[in-house]
Amino acid sequence: MKIFIKNMVCNRCISAVEKIFSEAEIATNSVMLGEVETKADVSEEKMMAIEKSLLDTGFERIKDSAHQLVDKIKNIIIIKISELDIDENFLLSEFLSSKIHKDYSSLSKTFSQNENITLEQFFILHKIEKVKELLLYNEFTLTEIAGKLGYKSVQHLSSQFRNITGFTPTEFKKLKDHQRKTLDSF
């Protein structure tokens, strides 16, 4: 039985979900970002307990196909950004279409209808959150960050950063409250 789960965005999320299923004594074949495959069907009673545990931990079971698709899109985008390997000629439309094997316009429409934000806006917001993280870690220069996240120039990154946050990257680094958002808050 496949169970789709919202807000799984990292390996810690996979571990947390594995623990929930283990504690409920439900054997799994696999646990991946956004999806759990159980060895057998899960009773309604156990499913209700699982859903409660998931909610208590910040996750949520996804029941309809549109929400499953949106969650899959989010996970793909988050993983792509976390890899820090976005080419400056990267096209979100081509990337998502090739990963999901669906027409980008239908992906975009489904996403926008369910999230009240466009795919492009979601992508940009997550890139900016990654920029914030990298600025705070102080491992890379702004030029290196721009290159890793597909910006054609530092000026483009800085302009987009200022439009989203209201601060330049330098001003942001000097703030005491860095106003970071969790990945599942979008």
N, C-alpha and C positions, 0 to 999 in steps of 0.2 A: 504494500500500500504506500502510495506517495502522499506526503504531507508537505504543503508549501508554507514557508514561514517568512514573515516580513521582518525587516531590520537586522538580518544577519549580514554583517559587512566585513568580518575579519575572522582570523583563526580562533581568537578568544570566543567569538560568538559560536563557532562550531563546537568548541569544547563545552560551553555553557549548555547548548542544546543537547549534546551527547549526554551530559550529566542529568538533564531533566528526563530524558527517555530512559536512562539507566535506573534512576531512582524510581521511576514508574514501572520498572521491570518490563519494559517493552524492548524486545530485541530489534536491532536495526541492521540492515545490509550496508547502508551508507548514510553519511551526514555530510552535506555540502552546503555552500552558501545558498540559503533560501529554500533548501529542500532536504527532506528526510525520507528515506525509503525503509519501511519496516519489513520485517521478515513475514509477518502475518497481519491480517486485518486487526484494527484496534477497535475494541468495544466502545459504544457511545459513552459509557461511564468513564472509561479510562481516557477517552478523547477529551471529555470535559475537564478532567483533572490536568491533562497535558496543557490544554488551552489556558487554564488558570495559572499554571506554573510558568508558561511562556509569557503571559501578560505581566506576571510579577517580576519577571526578569528583563522586561523591556522588548519582548518579541510579541508576535501576533500571528495566529494561523490565518492563511489566506485561502478563502473558499472559492472565489470566482476566477475565471480565466483572465479577465482583464487585469485584475490586481496581481495575478501571478506574472503576467507579462511585464507590468510596470516594475515589479520588484526585481525581475530578471534584468531589465534594462538598467535599473539603479545599480545593481551589483556589478554588472559589466563595466559601467562607467567608473564606479569607485575603484575597482581593481585596476582599470587602465590608468587612472590618475596616480594610484599608489605605486605603480611600476616606475614612475618618473622617466618614461621613455616615449614621449609624445613628439612626433616629428612636426616641424613647423608647417608642413603641408598637410597635416592630419585633417581629415574630414569626418566629423562625427556621423554624418549620414551614411557614408560608405562603410565605416567601421561597424556601426550597429546593424546595418542591413546584412553584412557578411557574417556577423556573429550569430544573428537570430534567424537569418534566412527569411526575412519578410521585408516588404516594401517599406522604405523609411517614412513615407507619408502616413501610412496606417499606424506605424509605431509612434510617430509624433502625435498623431490625433488621439490615440488611445492614452498616451502619457498625459497630454494636456488636459483631457477630459477628466482624468482621475486624480491629477495632482495640482491642478490650477496653476501650473507653471509650464513653460515650454521645455523641451529637452535641452535646447541650447542654453537656456537660463540655468537649468539644473547643472549642466556640465560646467558652466562658468562659475557658479557659486561653489561647486566642489573644488574646482581648480584654485579659487581664491582661498578656501579653507586650507588647502594643501600649501599654498604660498605662506599663509600665516604660520602654519606648523614649521615649515622649513626656515622661515625667518627667525622663529624663536629658538630653534635648535642651533642656529648659527653655523651650520656645517657647510653651506654653500653661499656663494656670492649671489647677488640679485641677477647678474648675467647668467650664472650657471642655472639658477632656478628657472629663468625665462627659457633657456634652452631645453631643460628637462620637461617642461610643461607645454611646449609647443608654441610659445610666443615668438613672433618674428623679431621682436626687439624688447629691450628693457623698458623703453618708453611705452610700448603697447601694454605690457604687464602693469606698469605703474599707473597708467591711465585707467585700465580696467579695475585695478585694485582700489584706486581712489573713488571711482564711480560706485563700487559696491560697498566699501567700508567708510568712505568719507575721509580717509587718511591716505597719505603716501606710505609706501612700505617703511621708509625711515621713521616717519611719525608713529606708525604702528608699533615698531620695535621699542620706542621710548615710552609707550603707555604702560601703566601699572596693571590695568585690567585689559587683557588682550582680546576679549569678546569673541572667543572661539566658540563654534557651534559643533555639536555632535553630528555625526554623519546621518543619523536617522531623524534629525530634526527638520529636514527639508521636505 
